[in-house]
Amino acid sequence: MRLFQSPQTLFMLLLVSLVAAGCGGSSVKTMTNTTTPPGSSPTTPSTNDPGGSNTGASNTGASDAGASASADGITITSPKNGASVASPFKISATSLSCSSQPVTSIGYSLDNSSDSPAQGGTVLNTQGVAGAGAHTVHVKAWSGAGDACVADVTVDVKTTASPSNVTVPSGAKTVSNIQNMDGWAAVHDPSSGGSASGAMSMVGSPSLSGHARRFDTSFSGSGGELYNEYFDSDVNASNFFYDAWVYLTDSAGNIGNIEMDMNQVLADGHTVIYGFQCDGYAGKWDYTMNKGTPKKHDDQWVHSNAYCDPRTWGRNAWHHVQVSYSRDDSGNVTYHSVWLDGKESKLEVKVPSVFELGWAPALLTNFQVDGIGKGSNTVYLDKLTISRW
């Protein structure tokens, strides 16, 4: 039997063996998305109708620049019409009635995209995520009778592909929308304990790019499911910028960790592991290091000094995670910084992270959400981009 079978299989075997050796505490837990508000059956505005003007809807348009928008009982307090905002930006609105009927749920959409999951009740407090440029925010309210009402504001999003203090060279190689690739594989992580099973699908909503990957996981005993994708091969690159958007729903309170890793197999068969997670148990950003030798490896999670707890992330909203790291010729990895929704936590920690495994050259990424206890949930991943140089 050949030592190198397939990138996906070998990556899973690597993670299972190494995590079992000390990189534990990882199990996938996904989150529940309710696209139809509980207790109601609203008439959802058409995806192709930017104003949401389906049967029963009323849209009087945006108010004057800089003012709150209102239409048929909907008042948008944030963002102001015509405002310049940074992504993600706050969306706040209220609506007590729609077409003279009591409102049972409220939600929003951006431009021509599908509706984001609605919130029950009459108050909307969430985040909007969009690329740089002009966008229209459509706030939508539904009555129990199925009436739909809409109010709009326009915003000018000021954002960049990477933080201002990270320079991705013009000659860097970038692989975008990795979540769209066909080779994603899943396997239970036995080191997490318990049991788990997972399924994946591509969805248009919630989504930023129009194609987000949905991870559905059932687990018990805090079991976890590993999801991974082989996305390229490069034995020479030594600098990396990881950029992804993660959507959490109301079941985020059951998440232990959110893990986002990358593996680079070099020409000599050595594998460099760039392991990184938001650790809800310790309340820290964690990184991995090999406390053994390349041959007799001992992969361990190490807590940084930077705070992170996925259970405190906003619900029903997209969150932007960016990580900058590099390696030297000996396989020592330096984790430079991590950004969550644009807020930087400086790390600048250097650790050994090379393993002698004899694999063929490959670049792979792993996405994992660790659960707590027993249950099932759903998490979404979009615009997963890795740049290297």
C-alpha positions in Angstrom: 0.0 0.0 0.0 1.3 3.5 -0.9 2.0 5.8 2.0 0.4 8.7 0.1 -3.2 7.8 -0.8 -5.1 11.1 -1.1 -4.7 14.5 0.3 -8.0 14.5 2.1 -7.5 11.0 3.7 -4.0 11.8 4.8 -5.0 15.1 6.2 -7.7 13.5 8.3 -5.3 10.8 9.5 -2.8 13.5 10.4 -5.3 15.4 12.4 -6.8 12.4 14.1 -3.3 11.0 15.1 -1.9 14.4 16.2 -4.9 15.6 18.0 -5.1 12.3 19.8 -1.5 12.8 20.9 -2.3 16.1 22.6 -4.0 18.5 20.3 -7.4 17.6 21.7 -10.6 19.4 22.7 -11.8 19.6 19.1 -15.2 18.6 18.1 -17.6 20.1 15.5 -20.8 21.6 16.6 -23.0 23.3 14.1 -25.8 25.8 14.5 -29.5 26.0 13.6 -30.6 28.5 11.0 -34.3 29.5 10.9 -35.0 31.2 7.6 -38.8 31.2 8.3 -39.5 33.1 11.6 -40.9 30.9 14.4 -44.6 30.9 14.8 -45.3 32.5 11.4 -45.4 31.8 7.7 -44.4 35.1 6.1 -44.5 35.7 2.4 -40.8 36.0 1.7 -39.8 38.7 -0.7 -38.3 37.4 -3.9 -34.5 37.0 -4.1 -34.6 38.8 -7.5 -36.6 41.7 -6.1 -34.2 44.1 -4.4 -37.0 46.1 -3.0 -38.8 43.1 -1.7 -42.0 44.3 -3.3 -43.9 41.0 -3.3 -47.7 40.8 -2.7 -48.7 42.8 0.3 -45.4 44.7 0.5 -45.0 48.4 0.7 -41.7 50.2 0.0 -41.6 53.9 0.2 -37.8 54.0 -0.3 -35.0 55.6 1.7 -35.3 58.8 3.5 -32.9 61.8 3.1 -29.2 61.2 3.5 -28.1 61.0 7.2 -31.6 60.4 8.5 -33.4 57.4 9.8 -35.5 55.6 7.2 -39.1 54.7 7.7 -41.8 53.0 5.6 -45.1 51.5 6.4 -44.4 51.1 10.1 -40.6 50.3 9.8 -38.0 52.6 11.4 -34.3 52.0 10.7 -32.1 53.6 13.3 -28.8 52.2 12.0 -27.2 52.6 9.6 -28.3 56.1 8.6 -29.2 56.6 5.0 -26.1 57.5 2.9 -23.7 56.7 5.8 -20.1 55.5 5.2 -19.6 52.4 7.3 -17.0 49.7 7.9 -18.0 46.1 7.3 -19.5 44.5 9.4 -21.9 47.2 10.3 -24.8 47.4 12.7 -28.4 47.1 11.5 -31.0 48.2 13.9 -34.7 48.6 13.2 -38.2 48.4 14.7 -41.6 47.7 13.3 -44.9 47.3 15.2 -47.3 47.0 12.3 -47.3 46.1 8.6 -50.3 46.9 6.5 -52.2 47.6 9.7 -51.4 44.2 11.0 -49.2 43.4 14.1 -45.7 42.4 13.1 -44.5 39.0 14.1 -40.9 39.0 12.6 -38.4 41.3 11.1 -35.3 40.7 8.9 -33.2 42.2 6.1 -31.4 41.6 2.8 -28.6 43.4 1.0 -28.9 44.5 -2.7 -30.3 41.5 -4.7 -29.3 38.9 -2.2 -31.6 36.4 -0.4 -33.1 37.4 2.9 -31.0 36.8 6.0 -32.7 34.8 8.8 -35.4 36.8 10.4 -35.7 37.6 14.1 -39.0 37.0 15.8 -40.7 40.0 17.3 -40.6 43.6 16.3 -36.9 44.6 16.9 -34.0 43.9 14.6 -30.5 44.0 16.0 -27.8 42.3 13.8 -24.8 42.9 11.6 -24.6 43.4 7.9 -21.5 42.3 5.9 -20.7 43.7 2.4 -17.7 44.4 0.2 -16.4 47.9 -0.5 -18.8 50.2 -2.4 -22.4 51.3 -2.5 -25.1 48.9 -1.2 -28.8 49.0 -0.3 -30.1 47.6 3.0 -33.7 46.3 2.8 -35.3 45.9 6.2 -38.3 43.7 6.0 -41.2 43.1 8.4 -43.9 40.4 8.2 -47.3 40.2 9.8 -48.9 37.0 11.0 -51.2 37.3 8.1 -48.4 37.1 5.6 -48.1 40.8 4.7 -44.6 42.0 4.0 -43.3 45.6 4.3 -40.0 47.1 3.4 -37.8 50.1 4.2 -34.5 50.9 2.5 -31.3 52.7 3.3 -28.1 53.1 1.2 -24.6 52.8 2.6 -21.1 53.2 1.3 -18.9 50.4 2.7 -15.3 51.3 3.3 -13.4 48.0 3.7 -10.2 46.3 2.3 -9.3 42.7 1.5 -6.8 42.7 4.3 -6.0 44.8 7.3 -4.1 48.0 6.6 -1.0 46.8 8.3 -0.8 43.6 6.4 0.7 43.8 2.9 -0.1 41.0 0.6 2.3 41.4 -2.3 0.9 41.9 -5.8 2.7 38.7 -6.9 1.2 36.6 -4.1 -0.8 33.5 -5.1 -4.3 33.6 -3.8 -7.0 30.9 -3.8 -10.4 32.4 -3.2 -13.8 30.9 -2.3 -12.2 27.6 -1.2 -15.6 26.7 0.4 -16.9 26.2 -3.2 -14.4 23.4 -4.0 -15.7 19.9 -4.6 -13.2 17.9 -2.6 -14.4 18.7 0.9 -14.3 15.6 3.2 -15.6 14.9 6.7 -14.7 12.4 9.4 -15.4 12.1 13.1 -12.5 13.4 15.3 -12.1 10.5 17.9 -9.8 12.6 20.1 -12.8 14.9 20.9 -14.5 12.0 22.6 -18.2 11.0 22.1 -19.5 10.6 18.6 -20.4 12.8 15.7 -21.6 12.8 12.1 -21.6 15.6 9.6 -23.1 16.6 6.3 -22.3 19.6 4.0 -24.2 21.5 1.4 -23.9 24.7 -0.6 -26.4 27.5 0.0 -27.3 30.9 -1.3 -28.5 32.2 2.0 -27.1 33.2 4.3 -24.2 34.1 2.1 -21.9 36.9 1.1 -20.6 35.6 -2.2 -23.8 33.8 -3.2 -22.2 30.4 -2.4 -21.6 29.6 1.3 -20.8 26.1 2.6 -23.2 24.8 5.3 -21.9 22.3 7.9 -24.6 20.3 9.7 -23.3 18.2 12.6 -25.0 15.9 15.1 -22.9 15.0 18.2 -23.0 13.5 21.6 -20.4 13.6 24.4 -19.0 16.8 22.9 -17.9 14.8 19.8 -16.6 16.6 16.8 -16.4 16.3 13.0 -13.4 17.4 10.9 -14.1 19.0 7.6 -11.2 19.6 5.2 -10.2 20.5 1.6 -7.1 20.1 -0.5 -6.8 23.4 -2.3 -3.4 23.6 -3.9 0.3 22.6 -3.7 3.3 24.9 -3.0 6.6 23.8 -1.3 8.2 27.2 -1.4 5.7 29.7 0.1 6.6 30.8 3.6 4.1 33.6 4.3 0.3 33.1 4.5 -2.8 35.2 5.0 -5.9 33.3 6.0 -9.2 35.2 5.4 -12.7 33.7 6.1 -16.2 34.7 7.1 -18.1 32.6 9.6 -21.8 32.8 10.3 -23.2 31.8 13.8 -26.8 31.4 14.8 -28.7 31.3 18.1 -27.2 27.9 19.0 -23.7 29.4 19.2 -24.0 29.1 23.0 -23.2 25.4 22.6 -19.9 25.9 20.8 -16.7 24.9 22.5 -14.1 26.0 19.9 -14.0 27.2 16.3 -10.9 25.8 14.6 -9.3 27.0 11.3 -6.1 25.2 10.3 -3.8 24.9 7.3 -1.2 22.2 6.4 1.7 22.7 4.0 3.6 19.6 2.9 7.1 20.5 1.7 9.3 18.9 -1.0 11.2 16.7 1.6 7.9 15.3 2.9 7.9 17.3 6.0 4.5 18.8 7.0 4.2 22.2 8.6 1.0 22.6 10.6 -0.6 26.0 11.0 -3.2 25.2 13.7 -5.4 28.0 15.0 -8.6 28.2 17.0 -10.9 30.4 19.1 -11.0 28.5 22.4 -14.2 28.9 24.3 -13.0 26.8 27.2 -9.9 29.0 27.9 -11.3 32.2 26.4 -8.2 32.6 24.2 -6.9 32.4 20.7 -4.9 29.1 20.6 -2.1 28.0 18.2 -0.4 24.6 17.9 3.2 23.7 18.3 5.2 20.4 18.1 6.7 19.9 21.6 8.4 16.8 20.4 10.6 16.2 17.4 9.7 16.0 13.7 10.0 12.2 13.9 8.5 11.7 17.4 6.0 14.5 17.3 3.8 15.8 20.1 1.3 18.4 18.8 -0.2 20.6 21.5 -2.5 23.5 21.7 -1.0 26.6 23.4 -3.1 29.5 24.7 -2.1 32.9 23.6 -2.7 36.1 25.6 -5.4 37.2 23.2 -9.0 36.9 24.3 -11.5 34.9 22.2 -14.7 33.0 23.0 -17.1 32.0 20.2 -20.0 32.1 22.6 -19.7 35.8 22.8 -19.8 36.4 19.1 -22.9 38.1 17.7 -25.7 35.7 16.7 -27.3 35.6 13.2 -24.4 37.5 11.8 -21.3 37.1 9.7 -17.9 37.3 11.5 -14.6 38.1 9.7 -11.6 36.0 10.8 -8.2 36.9 9.4 -4.8 35.3 10.5 -1.3 36.2 9.4 1.5 33.6 9.9 4.8 32.5 8.3 7.4 29.8 8.6 11.2 29.6 8.4 13.3 27.0 6.6 13.4 24.8 9.7 9.6 24.6 10.0 9.2 27.1 12.9 5.9 28.9 12.6 5.4 32.5 13.6 1.8 33.6 14.3 1.8 37.3 13.8 -1.7 38.6 14.3 -5.4 37.6 14.3 -8.3 39.9 13.5 -11.9 39.3 14.5 -14.3 41.7 12.7 -11.5 44.1 12.1 -10.1 44.2 15.6 -6.5 43.1 15.8 -4.9 40.9 18.5 -1.1 40.9 18.1 0.6 37.6 18.8 4.2 37.5 17.4 4.9 34.0 18.8 7.3 31.6 17.2 7.0 27.8 17.7 8.3 24.6 16.1 5.6 23.0 14.0 7.2 20.6 11.5 6.4 16.9 11.3 8.2 14.1 9.4 5.4 12.3 7.7 6.8 11.6 4.2 3.7 12.9 2.3 3.6 14.3 -1.2 3.4 18.1 -1.5 0.0 19.6 -0.8 -1.8 22.6 0.8 -4.8 21.7 2.8 -7.2 23.5 5.1 -9.3 22.2 8.0 -12.5 23.8 9.5 -13.9 22.4 12.7 -16.5 23.6 15.2 -16.4 21.8 18.6 -19.6 21.1 20.4 -20.5 21.0 24.1 -22.6 18.0 25.3 -25.2 16.5 23.0 -27.1 18.1 20.1 -26.9 19.3 16.6 -26.3 22.7 14.9 -25.3 24.4 11.7 -22.4 26.8 10.9 -21.7 28.6 7.6 -18.4 29.4 5.9 -18.0 31.9 3.1 -15.3 33.7 1.1 -12.5 31.4 2.4 -9.4 32.8 0.9 -5.7 31.9 1.5 -2.9 34.0 0.1 0.7 32.9 0.0 4.1 34.3 -1.1 
